[in-house]
Amino acid sequence: MAIEGAHQRGVEHAGSLLEIARLIAREVPDEILFATVSEHAALRVGVEAASVLRFVGDERAVVIGVWREGGRRGLPVNAELDFDRRNSALGRVRSTRRPARADSYEGHGGELPLVMRAVDIRASVAAPILHEGEVWGALAASTTRDEPLPAGTEERLADFAELVAQAVANAASRRREAASRRRVVEASDEARRRLERVLHEGTQQHLLALTLKLRIAHGRAEPGSDIAGLLEDALAEAAVANAELRDLARGLYPIVLTERGLAAALQALTARSAVPVHLLELPSRRFPRLAEATAYFVVAEAIAAAPPDATDVAVMVGDRGDRLVVEVRTGSEAHLPGLADRIAAVGGVVHSDPGDFVRVDLPIER
């Protein structure tokens, strides 16, 4: 019977680890993952409570995931714990980088014993969560019973702590990758702005100066002469070139977006649109440069994709505090293939109806 019981516990332990590994692979939100880890760890080692904590310095930790049997009162997520490095499981884990235990909080001073007694916790074990060679945090399991937890309980937490460490490493890797993508987009925008300035302040000015000289020459030419005709042709071509250059500069990065912000840039964009556009909502404030540029290009590309005979194109750019909601209704196929990488790089989410609208939620960094 003892062998069968041990085998069953081993199967349950492996099943819990597998379920957590699947959650990590699916990249579920941290609050779900850490709460699930806490629950499975508590059940597998036979205690009434468990939590995932992140160390903040050498003598403080923050709860980032928690489970308590029956939903009874315990420490909530974001609760902070000050601990003694010698007389607590958390402190010993922090100091030794190995699983540790505290068989009782009685007779110890400081904040942690008071907090543990207040939530009816008598003893705890903990295992370290290691990340990039440092003790990032700990997985702790606690009991309300007076007797000490069985020998080896802290070591049984190690498998769960290793999975949390993997999740932490994955999240750090995703953050680095996202930051790298943002830097690429920011560098691209900066290159666009520089080129726009070169065209606006350099090439366009040279072209305008050339046009002025051509006008002076045309004024001095014999009316009706071949020279006058050639100068008229040159002036017409210069006007076309100037208009094309102006459109190119705007397409690269409109100067009005830099100087006056998103609302003004969208008004200018829709005023020049080949199809009629109804502006339903515009934001009243400035936003980080990357968010403004992304919102502008979303609207520009969606309008450009509208059919030439469209009559009911509508644009809404709403300020929702922590995000910008950009919606363009074209009444036709609405895709943003050229902006998919850019939107993903800034953490945006695309919602669309192929026959009606495209909407992009853009987070606003504070």
N, C-alpha and C positions, 0 to 999 in steps of 0.2 A: 504493500500500500504506500509506503514511504517513497519507493522508487516511482510508482505511478504518479504520486503527488508532485514529486520533483519534476517528472517529465511534463506534466500538465503546466506547471509553473514556467518551465522553459519554453513551451509552446506559446503560452500567453505573452511571455516577455518578448519573444521573437515577433509575434504578431503586432505588439505595440510598436516595436521599433520599425517594422515594415510600414505601418500606417503613418507614422511620423515622417519616414523617408518619402512616402508618396506625397504628403503635404508639402514637404520641402521642394520636391520636383515640380509641383504645381505652382510654386511661388505664392502660396496663400499669404494674406496679410500677417504681419508679425503677431498682432494681438490674438489671432486665431491659433497660429502655430504654437506660441508660447503657452497659451492656456491649455492646449491639447497635450503638450509635453508635460506640463505640471500634473494634469489629471492622470495620464498613463503612468508617470513615474510614481505618483502617490499610490495608485492601485497596485502596481507591481511590487513595491517594497512594503505594502501593507500599512500605510499611515493615513492620517486623516486630512493632511494638507501638504501642498508642495507649491513651490514658486520658482520662477526664473528671475534672477537678479543681475543687474549690471553694476560693476564697481565704479564708483566715482571717487577717485583718490584711494588712499590706503585704509580708510576707516569709515567709509560710507558706501552704501549700495542702494539702488533704486529698483523697486519691483516692476518688472515689465511683463510678467505673466503669472497667473495665480489660479489655484483650484483649492476649494475647501469642501469636504464631505458635507452633503446636505445643504450646501449654500449658506452655512452658518457664518457668523461675523468673523472676518479676518482682515488681513491687510489688503487694501485695494491696489490696483495698478497705479503706478507713479508714487506710491508711498516710499518715503526715504527711511533708511535704517542706519543709525550710527552704531558701529560694533567695536568691541575690544579685540585687538589682533591676537591676544593670548587666550582669552576665555570664551571664545565663540567658534562655532563651526565655520562661519563666514571668515572670521579673522584668520583661522588656521589655514583655510583654503587659500586665502590671499597671500599668506606668508610662505607656505610650503609648496603650493601648486599641486597638492595632492588631496584626495578625499579626506574629510575630517568629520568629527562629531562633537556635540556638546550634550552630555547625558543629563544635564540639569542646568537651569538658570538660577536656582536658589543660591543665595549667598554671594552673588556677583553684583557689583555696582554698575552704574552706567545706564544709558538709555535702552539698549537692546533688551536686557532682562525685564525691564518695566513693560516694554511693548509686548514682549512674548507672554508675560503673565496676564496682561490686559486682554489678549485674544485667546487665552487658555491654552497656550503652547508650553509643554513641559520639557521637551528635548528635540534636538534637530540633528540631521546629518546633511552634508553638502559635498558636492563634487565640482571641480573647477571647469569652467568653460574657457578654453584657450583659443586665442586668435592672434596670428602673426607673432608668435613667441611670447605673448603676454597673457596674464590672467585677466581676461576680458570681463568675466562674471562668474556666477555659480548657479547650480541647480540645487535647491535646498528642499528637503523633505522633513516634515515635522509631525509630532504626535501629541495628542492630549493626554496620553496615558502616563502614569507615574513611573512605570518600569522602563529601564533603558531599552532602546531599540536593539534588536539582535546584532551580534557581531557580523561584520561584513556588509551591513545595510548600506553604508556610504559607498562601498565599492560597486554595489549593484546599480547605483545611480550613474556610474561612469559612462555606460553605453548611451544613455539619454543625453548626458552632457556633451558627448562627442557629436551627436546629431545636431544639437543646438549650435555647437561650434561650426559645423558645416553650414548651417543656415546663415550664421553670422558672416562667414567667409563669402558665401554666395551673394548675400546682400551687399557686402562691401565691394565685391567685383562688379555687381550691377551698377552701384553708385559711381564707380570709377569709369565704367563704360559710358554711362549717361553723361558724366561730366566731360568725357572726351568728345562725345558727339556734340554737346553744347559748344565746346571750344571750337570745333570745326565750323559749326553754323555761325558763331560769332566772328570767326576769322573771315569767313566768306562774306558776311555782311559788311565788315570793315573794308574788305577789298572792294566791294560794290560802292561803298560810300566814297572811298578815295577816287575810284574811277569816275564816279558821277561828278566829283569836285573838279577833277582834271578836265572832263568834258565841258562842264559848265563855266569854269573860271579860265580855262585855257583855250581848248579847241573852238568852243562856241564864240568866245570873244574874238578870236582870230577871224572866224568866218564872218562875224558881224562887221569887223573892220574892213575885211575884203569887200563885203557888200557895199559899205559906205563908199569905198574908193571906186567901185564899179558905177555907183550912182553919180558920183562926181564926173567920172569919165563920160558917162552917157549924157550928162547935161552939157558937156562941152563938145560932144560929137555933132556933126552935121545931121540935122533931122532927115530921116529917110535914107541915110547913107548905109552902106554895107556895115561900116563900123558900128553905127547906132543899132543896127539889127543884131549884130553879134553881141553887143553889150546887153541888149534887152534879153537875149537868150541866156546869157551868163547870169543876169540878175534873177531870172526865173529859176534857173537851176540852183542858184545859191539859196533862194527861198525854200525850195524843196529840201535841199541838203540840211538847212538850218532846222526845218520842222522835223525831219527824220532824226537828226541828232538830238533834238529836244525830247522826242519820244523815247529814244534810246536811253537817255540819261534818266528820265522818269522811270523807265522800266527797270533800270539797274537798282536805284534806290532814290525815291523822290525826295528832293530837298525839303519839301513842305513837311514830310514825316519827321525829319530831324528837327526842324525849326519850330513847328507848330503842333505836332502830335498827330495821333491817329484819327481823331474826328475830322480835322481839317484835310488830312491826306485822303480820307475816304470821300469827302465831299468833292474834292478836285478830281479824284478818280472817276466817280460816277458821273460828274458833269461832262467828262470827255468820252464816256462810254458810247459805243456805236449803237447800243440798244438802250431803251429807256429803263432807268433803274429807280425804284422807290426806296428811299432811306427811311426805315421804320424806327430805328433807335441807334443812337451814337453815345459813346461814353463821354463824361464831362471832365475827366482828369487824365494826366499823363501816366504811363506805365513803363516798366523796364523796357529798354530798347529792343531786346530780343522778342518780347511778347508783342510789342507794337508792330514790329516788322513782320512777324509771322501772321498776325491777324490781317494786316494789309495785303500780304501776298495771297492769303486764302481767298479774300474777297476778289482780288484782281484775277486770279486764275479761274475762279468759279464764274465770274462774269464773262471772261474770255471764252469759256466753254459753252456759254448760252447760244442757242441758235440765232441766226441773223434776224429772224422774224419774231423773236420773243418780244412780248409786250407787257409781261407781268413779273419781271425780275424784281425781287425785293431783298433788301439787305438789312440785317439786324445785328448790331454789335453791342452786347449788353455787359455792363460792369456788375459782376456779382460778388464783389468784395475780394474773394480769394481766387477768382478766376474770371476770364473773359469768355463769353459765349458768342461765337461768330456763326451766324446762320445766313445762308444765301439760298433763296428759293428761285429756281429758274423754270420750273415746270417741265424740265427735260432731264436727260441723263446728267448726273452731277458727280464727277469724280475729281480727285486731286492727286493724280499719280506723281506729278512732279514735286509735290510737297510732303509726301508720306514720310520720308526720312526726317525732314525738318520738323514736322509736327511731333513725331516720336521723340526726337532729340530734346524737345522742350517739355516733354511729359504730357503732350496734348492727346486728346481722344477724339476720334472722328466718328460721327453718327451720320448716316445718309440714307436717303430713299432714292434709288436710281432714277425714279421717274418724277421727283419733286424737289428735294432739297438736299443740302449738305450742311452739317452743323459740326463745329469743332469747339471743344472745351479746352481752354488754355489756362493752366495754373499760373498764378501770379506770385512770384517770389517776393517775400517781404524783407 
